[in-house]
Amino acid sequence: MSSSLEQSKTSVACSHCDLLVELPSLEPGEKATCPRCSHTLLAIPEGGAERLISLAIASLGLLALSISHPFMLFSGAGMQQEMTLLGSSVDLSAHGRPFLAAIVFAMVVALPTLYLVGSLSILIPLAKRKRSRSFPILARIVFAIAPWTMADVFLLGTLVSLTKIAALATVGLGFSFGAFVVFVIVFARMTSGLNKEWIWREWERLPSS
């Protein structure tokens, strides 16, 4: 838990209930919450921007592995078929569901990729302690995209579907499936550490060029 609020040096208004709260002096890994609604006011990530950069790069690598190898293998009635993450969107479109195909591709591949690339674009200047003119725009884009990155929801839906498919055919999990599971875990660690209030506070502390 974070330090006592009496040690504060800065006051902020809670974005959820508008209560003016004095922020304590926080250490890495600590957070300050609103005493009225428990909304997180400020969270200091462990390892700072450098650790988040490492997690973002690892997430991009895992996502690349997830879309470049077989995701699942199906066999039954003497036939065998393999599916990839990108192939799932193609199959949905081919079966007359282009809108659903676009949503799956966007939320599982496109938006997480855009989120990670954008996150690196704002974290690297923070790590180097250098201002970037594009930082404010990129930061707003990153935090606007965040709620729409639903790789974890897709994974949960896939696991639920497996219980139904297993009764109709033999299902094998490909290398991509394992990579995607690890991606979801690493991606969640990265996004949980990318606190909006901390990002803007660090940006304001950067020396003017």
C-alpha positions in Angstrom: 0.0 0.0 0.0 1.1 3.5 -0.7 2.5 6.0 1.9 0.3 8.1 4.0 -1.5 11.0 2.3 -0.2 13.4 4.9 3.3 13.2 3.3 2.0 14.8 0.1 3.6 17.5 -2.0 1.0 17.6 -4.8 -2.7 17.8 -4.9 -4.8 16.3 -7.8 -8.5 16.0 -8.5 -9.8 12.5 -8.8 -11.0 11.9 -12.4 -13.9 9.8 -11.2 -15.4 11.7 -8.3 -13.6 15.1 -8.5 -12.3 14.9 -4.9 -9.2 17.0 -4.3 -6.6 14.6 -2.9 -3.1 15.3 -1.7 -0.6 12.8 -3.2 2.0 11.1 -1.0 5.6 10.6 -1.9 5.5 7.2 -3.7 8.2 4.6 -4.3 8.4 2.3 -7.3 5.6 -0.3 -7.1 3.4 1.9 -4.9 0.2 3.7 -5.7 -2.1 6.3 -4.3 -5.9 5.8 -4.4 -8.8 8.2 -3.9 -10.2 7.8 -0.3 -13.7 8.4 -1.6 -14.1 6.1 -4.6 -10.8 4.0 -4.5 -9.9 5.1 -8.0 -6.1 4.9 -8.7 -4.8 8.5 -8.7 -1.1 7.6 -9.4 0.8 4.4 -9.7 4.6 4.2 -10.0 5.6 1.2 -12.0 8.5 -1.0 -10.8 11.5 -0.4 -12.9 10.2 2.7 -14.5 10.0 3.3 -18.2 12.8 0.9 -18.9 10.9 -2.1 -17.6 7.8 -1.1 -19.5 9.9 -0.8 -22.7 11.2 -4.3 -22.2 7.7 -5.7 -21.7 6.4 -3.9 -24.7 9.2 -5.3 -26.9 8.6 -8.8 -25.5 4.9 -8.4 -26.2 5.5 -7.4 -29.8 7.8 -10.4 -30.3 5.3 -12.8 -28.8 2.5 -11.4 -30.9 4.6 -11.8 -34.1 5.2 -15.5 -33.1 1.4 -15.9 -32.5 0.4 -14.8 -36.0 3.2 -16.6 -37.8 2.6 -20.2 -36.7 -0.4 -22.6 -36.5 -2.8 -21.6 -33.7 -4.9 -24.8 -33.7 -5.1 -28.1 -35.5 -8.4 -29.9 -36.3 -8.7 -33.5 -37.4 -11.8 -35.6 -37.9 -13.5 -37.8 -40.5 -10.1 -38.5 -42.1 -9.4 -34.8 -42.7 -7.0 -32.4 -41.0 -6.9 -28.6 -41.0 -4.8 -26.0 -39.3 -5.9 -22.5 -38.3 -3.8 -19.4 -37.7 -4.8 -16.2 -35.9 -4.9 -14.3 -39.2 -6.6 -17.2 -40.9 -9.5 -17.0 -38.4 -10.4 -13.5 -39.6 -10.1 -14.7 -43.3 -12.3 -17.7 -42.6 -15.0 -15.5 -40.9 -15.0 -13.2 -43.9 -15.2 -16.1 -46.3 -18.3 -17.4 -44.4 -20.1 -14.1 -44.9 -19.1 -12.4 -41.7 -16.8 -9.6 -42.8 -17.7 -7.3 -40.0 -17.0 -9.9 -37.3 -13.7 -10.7 -39.1 -12.7 -7.1 -39.0 -13.5 -6.8 -35.3 -11.5 -9.9 -34.5 -8.5 -8.7 -36.5 -8.6 -5.2 -35.0 -9.0 -6.2 -31.4 -6.6 -9.2 -31.4 -3.8 -8.1 -33.8 -4.1 -4.5 -35.2 -5.0 -2.5 -32.0 -2.6 -4.3 -29.7 0.2 -3.8 -32.2 -0.7 -0.1 -32.5 -0.9 0.2 -28.7 2.5 -1.3 -28.2 4.2 0.7 -30.9 2.6 3.9 -29.6 3.6 3.0 -26.0 7.2 2.6 -27.1 7.0 6.0 -28.8 6.1 7.6 -25.5 8.2 5.5 -23.2 11.5 5.8 -25.0 11.6 9.7 -24.6 10.8 9.3 -20.9 13.6 6.8 -20.5 16.0 9.1 -22.4 14.7 12.2 -20.5 14.1 14.0 -23.8 11.0 15.8 -24.9 9.3 14.9 -28.1 6.8 17.1 -29.9 4.6 14.2 -30.9 4.4 12.9 -27.3 1.1 14.5 -26.3 -0.7 13.3 -29.4 0.8 9.8 -29.2 -0.1 9.5 -25.5 -3.7 10.4 -26.1 -3.9 7.9 -28.9 -2.4 5.1 -26.7 -4.8 5.7 -23.9 -7.8 5.9 -26.2 -6.8 2.5 -27.8 -6.2 0.8 -24.5 -9.9 -0.2 -23.7 -10.2 -1.8 -27.2 -7.3 -4.2 -27.0 -9.1 -7.4 -26.1 -6.6 -10.2 -26.7 -7.5 -11.6 -23.3 -11.2 -11.7 -24.2 -10.4 -13.5 -27.4 -8.3 -16.1 -25.5 -11.1 -16.7 -23.0 -13.6 -17.1 -25.8 -11.3 -19.5 -27.6 -10.9 -21.7 -24.5 -14.7 -21.8 -24.0 -15.1 -22.8 -27.7 -12.6 -25.6 -27.3 -14.9 -27.4 -25.0 -17.6 -27.5 -27.7 -15.3 -28.2 -30.6 -13.6 -31.1 -28.8 -16.9 -33.1 -29.0 -16.9 -32.8 -32.8 -13.3 -33.2 -33.7 -9.8 -33.9 -32.4 -8.2 -30.5 -31.5 -4.5 -29.9 -31.2 -2.9 -26.7 -29.9 -0.2 -25.2 -32.1 2.9 -23.3 -31.2 1.1 -20.1 -31.8 -1.4 -20.9 -29.1 1.3 -21.1 -26.4 2.9 -18.0 -27.7 -0.4 -16.2 -27.6 -1.1 -17.3 -24.0 2.3 -15.9 -22.9 1.6 -12.7 -25.0 -1.6 -12.1 -23.1 0.2 -12.4 -19.7 3.1 -10.2 -20.7 0.8 -7.7 -22.4 -1.4 -7.5 -19.3 1.7 -6.8 -17.1 2.7 -4.0 -19.5 -0.7 -2.3 -19.7 -1.2 -2.5 -15.9 2.1 -0.6 -15.4 1.3 2.1 -18.0 -0.5 4.5 -15.7 -1.9 7.6 -17.4 -1.3 9.9 -14.5 2.3 8.7 -14.1 3.0 9.2 -17.8 1.8 12.8 -17.8 3.6 13.6 -14.6 6.9 12.3 -16.0 6.3 14.2 -19.2 5.9 17.4 -17.3 9.1 16.8 -15.4 11.2 16.4 -18.6 13.6 19.3 -19.2 12.5 21.7 -21.9 14.5 21.5 -25.1 
